[in-house]
Amino acid sequence: MFRQILFTQFRWTRTLLLLMAVFTFVVPTLSWNLGGNVFAAGLAPIAVMNGFSTVGPMLVLGAWTLGFLLVALPWGADSQSRHVYALSLPIPWSQYVAMRFGAGAITLLVPTLALWLGSWLVVAMIDMPPTLRAYPGLLALRFFLGTLLAYALSFLLQYLAGRRAAVVLLVLLVAVFGLGMGLSLANQHELLARITLWFIDWPGPFSVFASEWRLIDV
Amino acid sequence: MSDAIKIRNLAWRAGRDFAIRDLAMTVPTGAIYGFLGPNGSGKTTTIRLMLGMQQASDGSIEVLGHSVPRQAHKALARIGYVPERLHLYQGLTVEESVRYHRAFFPTFDATEAERLRKRFGLREDALVAKLSKGEAGKLMMLLALSQRAELLVLDEPTDGLDPVIRREVLSALVEYVDGAKATVFISSHLVHEQERICDWIGVMDGGRLIAELPMQEFRSGIKRLRVHKAPVSRDATPFALLSRETPTQHLEEWVVRGWQPEMQEWFARVGAEVRDVQDLDLEESFVELLRGSRVATTTETR
């Protein structure tokens, strides 16, 4: 059962996954370009570090985009028949939704693996001094967790709100914006800062996106 | 004999315009139950409620002994369902669709699916999105029949199909029912098609089941009478009067349900005389039944 769900998930998202795999593979290699050492034998780690600080945010954007589309595409395929097929299968809806979620989460491994390979390739080209360390595995793990978070939020919104997801999202954004405005107008910056920190500081739900994503660090 | 489907006091509402009210329906096990009704009468909604895809606001539904929607997934494992519109994934091929479907239904017979695929002339590698309406209908029927289901729920399965494909699909269905002794619940507005294969009829109109009876009774129980000196009052008739018209001054045409020859005596008692009793075909009966029900509803609401 799950194998077939995974198969359809892959079928609907394979183009997206391929594009994202190319993207995540290319992003670390872009740090060569930006570091100004393209094709040079023995890349300078500092140049790669600098280059990566420019391309790193692209990975964050990629994680959110992938997380959102990975839900939207299968949802679109299911809603073509107004979910009649999914609802006529002899399993509880909750089980179907759980399997869909699991299948999507597994496919996240494709761009994650591509990122790890791209990062590993860049690191292999560097003469690393003893004071610095490369983290291709951790970077890939961070990308996976970030994408998983974006995917889970998008999934939750879509499967709970269904066709009303866009409206719910808009209401949430207005509410957050309104809260922020209200708090700043009331001159309670400290409270706003505390709320923000609760979200982005470890173990806050968005802490994976908080600090800069690095391939090389001390 | 137990009942494959038992619905009691079912209620459901969609906004102000449409509601299913106090619906009671019984489909005996082994029956081929024709669910007739004009477009928009609530047939598809009733089916969706029956399969647990929508939730009723009141009433109870039991399908193959399982309470729906609570145990809908258990019932669905024993039901072959063909919806009115293509519900399969358009990005899959015929073969992939069969494989996907098979994974969910433990009784699925892959050999039968292959036999039906060849019989229906469906290419394994054909993409579902590229199938014609007829081919898509055949694929949905193939999947439902290959499940070896105890109950087939077919929502307008031949609607829009050309006569050749319709015949192919119906003959596969009849073959299956003969072999498997399955119960079939088939919704349609094609009255003649129902007449050929069904042994029970339920008629739905405006969200209400206005008649439910064995086909034989439906065929023979609705008559057109030519009545001389018809009484003005319509009270206390021993049959259900569906409509009455006055084509000439002294002669009325009555369409009645539940007619028996001995009921002529009632006319004699009220000083009238039945000059002629005509059989109606199923389509005429269906139309008269709807007309009678709508007249009654209008009178009630006044």
Chai-1 contact restraints between the chains, C-beta under 6 A:
chainA,res_idxA,chainB,res_idxB,connection_type,confidence,min_distance_angstrom,max_distance_angstrom,comment,restraint_id
A,M1,B,A103,contact,1.0,0.0,6.0,A-B,restraint_1
A,Q4,B,Y100,contact,1.0,0.0,6.0,A-B,restraint_2
A,Q4,B,A103,contact,1.0,0.0,6.0,A-B,restraint_3
A,R11,B,G91,contact,1.0,0.0,6.0,A-B,restraint_4
A,A77,B,Y89,contact,1.0,0.0,6.0,A-B,restraint_5
A,S81,B,H87,contact,1.0,0.0,6.0,A-B,restraint_6
A,V84,B,P83,contact,1.0,0.0,6.0,A-B,restraint_7
A,V84,B,H87,contact,1.0,0.0,6.0,A-B,restraint_8
A,Y85,B,H87,contact,1.0,0.0,6.0,A-B,restraint_9
A,L87,B,M53,contact,1.0,0.0,6.0,A-B,restraint_10
A,S88,B,Y81,contact,1.0,0.0,6.0,A-B,restraint_11
A,L89,B,F104,contact,1.0,0.0,6.0,A-B,restraint_12
A,P90,B,H73,contact,1.0,0.0,6.0,A-B,restraint_13
A,P90,B,L76,contact,1.0,0.0,6.0,A-B,restraint_14
A,P90,B,A77,contact,1.0,0.0,6.0,A-B,restraint_15
A,I91,B,H73,contact,1.0,0.0,6.0,A-B,restraint_16
A,P92,B,H73,contact,1.0,0.0,6.0,A-B,restraint_17
